Amino acid sequence: MNNFDQWFSEFKKTNDYQILSKNPVVYFCAEYALTSEIQSYAGGLGILAGDLLKEAGKQDLPFVAIGLYYREGYTQEESEHWNRSRISPEEAGLKPVLDKNKQNLLVSVPISDKTIYARVWLWKEKNASLYLLDTETPENEKREDRDITNRLYTTNKEIRIKQEMLLGIGGIRLLKRLEIQPSIYHLNEGYPAFAIFELIKEEMDNNKSDFSKACEQIRQKIIYTNHTLISGGHHTFSADLVSIVISDYSKEFKISVTDLLSLGLIPDSSLFSPTMLCLRLSGKMNTVSDLHNEEAKKIWRDREIETVTNGIFLPFWDKINSDNENDFFPKHQENKRKLLAVIKEKTKENWSENELLIGWARRIVAYKRPLAILENLEEFKKLATNSGRPIKIVFAGISHENDAEAANLLNKLQSIVQNELKTTAVFLKNYNIELAELLIAGCDIWLNTPIVKSEACGTSGMKAALNCVLPLTTRDGWVNEARLQKVGWTAHDPNLSADLIRLLENEIAPLYYQHLNIPIGSDWVKRMVEARKMIINNFSATRVLKDYMEKMYLPIITNLQ
């Protein structure tokens, strides 16, 4: 048992644990990555939420999570892993939540000029539960209403507001139906912000508070976690559109639309921001890395902001599964062969396990710079095709249909791979959790190229390093907190592409091929050992959950006693 696990063992003996058992933490997020079959995730936010939920289950911590069930997932890319007509929520491992009459439990929310109903699906691991609201139910008579929760991050603004009302308002109403009385409401990013409206309403109804006092009272129990400072990550809606969609809810609330809107309006604009609503009404706020925190404090100077650096759920992502350092390279080669078999199956490229393999895989957005290593294309081709020290590279990722810049990057990347880098590079389609598991375990080098101060944290490199895959990275997000001297390599702007090629040519490739010649006790293996230790000791979801307990949850519980 490590120190973090020991902390939870001791915590279970405390009075605070007893309080949480009766009044749990409730965690709201727009996406959760649990399995490839449950398409309720898009990228890092969902992976992090899923890992935190799994960790709460492992620790048997009273923890309730709320989300939406998306039958069509995040993108329209065809995938052999997902077909709406082929797989049901039950087949994906979810259970229907039933009411006292053994009928589907329904949650209703007044949206626009009608009542929208959602049934509920349950995922559970010990004391941790995830409830997913789903509008595909016959109580919604029109197809357009049953389709509200179909797509994650839909491009339709009106449907997006409806989704967020279901997540936030519907989520709070679900808790009431389940007779769950939370001690803490943890809003992960701005998507669940409408939960704040319903919490204010409950406070006014239950304690006869006025609107202003209710806002102050509920603030004490709300935590907001910010995951991005990129403007595109903070969606906004026109105030006029929000007014229409919340009009009936406002009447039920008996608070004017104007008063509700005021909580989320961006100053001197006609835009409603869920992020702004969270910032104004949360009692505690955190960022997800030290560097992210530094930048956030420059923007929100009047806020006290904690840091809880992200981490990963080790049991799920660990494909080495050994504490014996002598096993690390043989286990890695076994994982590499599995990845190479998939590459051969999908692309017909038959690569050797004794060729240096680089991986780049994640959700594609401009600031992650997927083309960085290919900007000096001729230099890279010359280096990669060196007969004595060949280099292969595998790319994977998805872009959202509404992100034209990302779609162009994806098209350009695929074109370069297909036309300029035949036999040297491949692009694997249908990027999902299963493929990610293969990639983070089977590559030799994990390439991470975001613009510094753009990636709030990032976790794909953590998963790779856990599996003894060495990082080649810019110092962004969590990497800024890591000691890479004995682990991997740091590349720098302003000429990132040239620096990547220099490191590969002068340091990485020579070290790798020296290792193949004399593998026992090689510097490469020593780096593999240090990479794995670094993640286990510093970047586990166990440590993340402990940090949330100590920095965010327990101070609130103490104040409530």
N, C-alpha and C positions, 0 to 999 in steps of 0.2 A: 504493500500500500504506500503510495507517494504522499507527500505532505499535504497536497490539495485534497486527496481522498480522506486523509486523516482529519482534516478540518471539518469536512461534512459529517464524519462519524461523531466528532465531538459536538457539532452543532445540533445534532438530533437529540442531545441530552438537555438542551436548553429550553427555557420558557418561550423564547422567541420562536423556536420550532413549533411548539404547541400552538402558538398564535397563528402561524402560517398554516397549520393543519386545519384550523377552523376558518381562517380568512386568507386564502392563498394569493399569491401574485397572479395577476392576469395580464397576459402578454398579447398585444395586438400587432399584426403584421399583414401586409398585402400578399405575401408569398412565403411558402415553406417548401424546402426541398427535402423530401423524405425518401422517395424512390422514383425511378424513371416512369413508373406507371401512373403515379399521381402527378399530373402536370400542373401543379400549383406553384411553379417557380419560374423565374427568368434568368437569374444569375446570382451574384454574390450575396445580395440581401437575403434571398431565399435560402441559400446554402447556409448562411450564418444562423438564420432563424431555426432552420431544421436541426443544425448541429447543437444549438443551445437547448432545444426541446429534447433531443435525444439524451443530452447530458443530464438534464433535469430528471428524465426517466431513470437513467443509470444511478443517480444519487437518491432516487426515491423521494424527490423534493416535491412538496405540494405546489403544483405549477399548472396553470390553465392557459392555453393559447387559443386565440380566435383568428379565423381567416375565412377565405372564400374558396369554394370549389369551382375550378375552371375546367369545363369539359373539353375545351379546344386548346388550352394551354396558352403559350406566349407568342408563338409564331405559326405561320401557315405552312412551314416547310414540311414536306412529306417525310414521314419517319416510320420505319418498320417497328418502332417501339410503341407507337401510339396511334390508335384508330378509334374515333369516337363510337363507331358502330360495333366495334369488336370488344371493347372492354367497358365494364361497368364499375361504379365506385366500389361495389362489393368485391368484384374481382381484383380491384386494386388494393384490397385489404382494409377497406373502411367499413364501418358498421353504421346502420341508420340509427339515429337517436329517436326514441319513441316517448310519447307522453304517457300519462297514467292509464289511459285507455288502450295502450298498445298500438296506437296510431302514430304516424309520422308526426313528430313534434314540429310545429310551425311557428315561425317568428314573423310578425307583420310590422311593416314600416310605411307610414304615409309618405309617398314620393310623388311629386307633381300633383296630379288631381285624382290619384287612385291609391289603393292600398296594395303594396307588393308583399308577397309571401315568400318565405324561404324555408325549405326543409334543412335538416342538419345531418352531417356525417361526422363520425368520431374515429380518431386514431388515438390509441392509448398505450402507454408503456409505464407500468407500475403506477406511481402517483402523478404522473404527467399526462395531460390530456390535450388534444387538439380538436376543436370543433370547427367544421367548415360549413358555411352557409351556402345554399344552392337554390337558385330560383327555378330550376327545372322541376316544377311541381304543378299538378293540374289545377290547383287553386288560383294560379295565374292563368286566366283564360286566354289571353293573347300571346301568340308566339313571341312577339317582341319583348314581353315581360318575362317569359320563361328563359329568354336568351340573355338576360342582363348580366349574369355571371359567367357567360361562356368564355370570354377572352380576357386574359391577363394583360393589363395595361393597354386596353383598347384605345384606338385613335379617336373614337367618338366621344367628345367632351361631355355630352349629356349623359351617356351611358356610364362614363367614368365617375361622374358625380353620384349617380345612382348606386354604383358599386361601393363607393366610399361611404355613402349613407348606410348601406346594408352592413358593411364591415363595422362601422363605428356605432351607429344607433342600434342596428340589429344585433350587434355583438353584446351591447349592454343589456338589451331586452332579453337576449338568450340567457345571460347570467341570472337574471331575475326569474325566468321560467325554470331554470335548473336549481334555483334556491342557493346559488353561490354568492357569498358576500365577500368580495375581495378586500384585502387590506391595501393593495397597491395596484394601480393601472399603469402598465408600461407600454407606451406607444412607440413602436419601432418605425422610425421615419414618419412622415406627415400623412400617409394614406389613411390611417385610422382616426384622423383628427375629429371627425363628426361625433366620435364617442364623447367628446367634451360637452357637446350640446346636451346629450342625453343624461350625462352625469349632473349637469347644472339643473336640468329638469327634475331629476330624482331628488336632489338636495332641496329644491324649492318645495316639492310635493311632500317629502317626508318630514322636513324640519321647519316648514312654513317660513323659509328664508326669502328675502327679496333677491332680485337678480344679481345685484352687486355683491351681496354677502355670499350667495351661493357660489359665485365665481371664486371668491377667496377661499371658501371651505374646500371645494374640490381640488384646488391647486395643490393642497398639501399631500394628496395621494397620487398625483400624476407625475410620471417620469417620461421624458422625451429623449430618445436616442437619435442623433443625427448621423447619417452615413455618407453624406456628400456635400461638398461646397460648390459643385458644378451647378450652374444655373439651370441646366436641363434636368437636373435631378429634383428641382423644386417646382413642381407643376402648379399652374395657376388656372383659375377660371374667371370668366367675366362675372361681375357682381350681378348683372341682369340675369344671366343664366342660372346662377345659384339661387337667386330670388324666386325664380319660377319653380325650381325643383324642390325647394324647402317651404314653399308657401303653405301647403296643407299641414306640414309638420309644425310650422310656426303657429298656426291656429290651434292645434292640439296642445302646443306648448304654452299658449297664451302669452307669448313674448313676440314682439314685432320682428318682422324680417330684418328691419334696419338694425335693431339691437343685436340680433344674432350675427349679421354680416359684419358688424363693427369689430367683432372679436378676431376676424381673420383678414380684414382689409389691409392691403399694402398702403402705407401713408401716401397721400397725394396721388392716388390712382383709383381706378374703378375695377381693380383686380382683387379677387379673393384668393388667399393663399393658405392652404392647410398647414404649411410649415409655420406661417405666422401665427395661426391659431394655436398650434402646439407651443410655440415659443412664449406666447403671452399667458397661457393658462397652465403651464407645467411648473411644478415646484422644484424639480431637479432635472438637470440635463447632462448628457454625456456625449462625448465624441468617441471614435473607435481606434485612435492611435495618438501617440504624443504629438506627432507632426500635424495631424488633423486638428488637434486641440489648439496648437499654436496659431494655426490659420483661422480657426473659428473665433478665437478671442479677439482677433483683429476686426472681425465683422460684427460680432455681438459683444461689444465692450462692456455692456452693463450686466452681463450674465455671469454667474459663477458656473463654470463648466468643468465637470470631472472627465477623466479619461478612463475608459475600459477598452484596452486594445483587444481586438478580436482574436479568436483562436479556433481550433478545429476539434471535432469529436474524434479522438484518436482511435477508438475501436473500429469505427466505420472505415476510416481512410488508411489505416495501417495494413499494408500488403506485404510487409516484411515479417511481422509476427514472430520475432525472435529477439532475445536480449543478448544472444551470443554474437559478438562482433565478427567472429569467423564465418557466420552465416550470411552476413550482409551482402557481400558481392554475389555469391551463388544464388541467393534469393532474388537479388536484383536482376540477374541474368535470366532467371526463370520468368520474372514479370516482364522483362523486355521481350522474351520470346512470345509471350501471349500477345503483346501489342504488335509485334512484327507479323504475327499470323493474321491479325485483323487487318493490318495495312495490306498484306498480300491479298486477302480475300476481297477487300473493297477497291483496291487500286491496281492489282496485279504486279505491284513492285515487290520483288523478292530481295529484301535487304538482309545483310549479315548482322548477327548479334555482336560481332567484333568491329563494327563501324560506329563512330561517335554519333549519337542520335540526340538532336535538340528538339524540344517541344515548346510550342506556343499555343495555348488554348484558353479561351475565355469568351465572355460576351464581347462582341465587337463594337467598340465606340472609338471615336477619333483620338481621345486623350491616351488610350492604351497603346497606340502606335503599332499596329500589327505589321506594318511594312518597314519598320525601322531597320531591321537587319538586311533588307533587300534594297535599300536606297542606293548603295554602291553595288549594283547588281553584278557587274562584270568582275569586280574584286571578290565578291562572295562566291561566284561560280568558280573562279580560278582556285580559291582556297578550298572549296568543298570537293572539287574533283581531283585534288592532289592524290596521286595514286598511292603514295605512302601513308597518307593520313586523311582518308576520305571523311566527309561530314554529310550527314543526312539531316533533314528537318521535316517535322510533321506539324501541320497547322490544323486547328479546329476552332469552331466558334459559330455563333449565331448573331444576327442583327435584327432589330425590330423593323417592321414594315414602315413605320412612321419616321424612321431615322434615315433620311436620304443620304447623308454623309457616310453613315456606317454602311449602308447598302452599297455605295460606290466603292468604299474601301474593301468590302468583301468581294465584290466583283473583280476589282483590280488584283487582289491577292490571288484569287482562283485563276485568273488569266495568266499571271506571272508563273504560277506553279505549273499550270498545264502547258504553257507555250515556251517558257524560258528555262525552267528547271526540271525538265523531264529526267527521271531516274535519280534526281537529287532531293526533291521535295514532293510532298503530297499534302492534299487538303482532305480531311475526313469530314463528311457530312453527318447530319443527324447528331449533333453534339448534345449529349445529355449526361446524366449522372454515371451511367454505366461506362460510357466512353471516357469520361473524365477519370474514373477509377483506373482504367488501363493506362491513360496518358501520364498521370502523375506518378505512376509506379514504374513505367516501362522506359521512360526517356533517361538519358544520361545527364543532360543539362536542361534546366527549366529556364526559359527566356521570359523576362518580365521587363517591359519597356515603357511604362507610363511616364507622362510628363510629371516631374517632381512637383509635389503639392497638389496633384489632381486626384490621385487615388487615395481615398480616405484611409483605407487599410489594405484591402486585398488579402486573399487567403490561399489562392491556388499554389503559390510558392511554398506556403507552410506545408501543404499536403505533399508536395513533391519532396521537400527536404526531409519530412518524416520517413519517406521511403528511400532515403539516401540518394536522391536526385539533387545534383548540385546547382545552386542558383547562379545565373548570369543576369544581373538586374540593375536598374536604376535605384537610387536610395529614396524610394517613395513609400508612404504608408508604413506598415509594420517593419519593413526592411530597415528603416532609419533607426529602429531600436535594436536591431540584430547586430551581433559581432560576426562579420563575414570573413575576417582575415584568414581563419583556418577552415573555412567552410566553402565559400564560393568567390565570385568576382563581381565587382561593382563597375558599371559603365557610366560614363558621364556625358552630359551635353557640354558644349553646343553641338559638337559633331558626333552624335551618338552612333550612327552607323559605322563610322570609321573606327571608333573606340571598340565596338563589338567585334569587328573583324580583327583588330589588333590583338585583343585579348584571346580570341579563338586561335589565331595563328601563332602567337608567341608564347602563350601560357597554357591554354586549355587543351588544345589538340596534342601538343607535345607531352603533357602530363598524362593524358588519357592513354596514349599509345605506349608510353613508357610503362604504365601500369599493366597493360596487356602482356607486355614482354616479361615483366617480373611482378606478378600480382600480390604476392605475400608481403604484407607490411608496406605496401606502396603508399606514396603521399595521397594518391587518389582515394584509396580505401580509408586513410586517416581522415580525409575530408568527409567522406560518407558517414563515418562514425560521429564526427562533430556535428554534422547537419542534423542527424537524427536526435542527438542529445539536445541540441538547441531547441527543437520543437517540443519535445517531451517535457523539458524543464521550464519552458517559458511561454509556449503558444498553444496550450491545450484548452478545450472548452471547459474543462474542470476548473482551470485557473480563471477563465472568463466568468463562469457562474459564481465562483467564490468572490471575485472582484465586485460583481453586481450586488451580491449579498452584503458585503462589507461597506461598499461606497455608496450604494443607492438604496437598497431595500431596508436594511436594518436600521439606519438612521430614521427612516419614516416610521417603522414599526415602534421604535423607542419613543418617538414623539406622540404617537397615538395612544400609548398606554397611560 
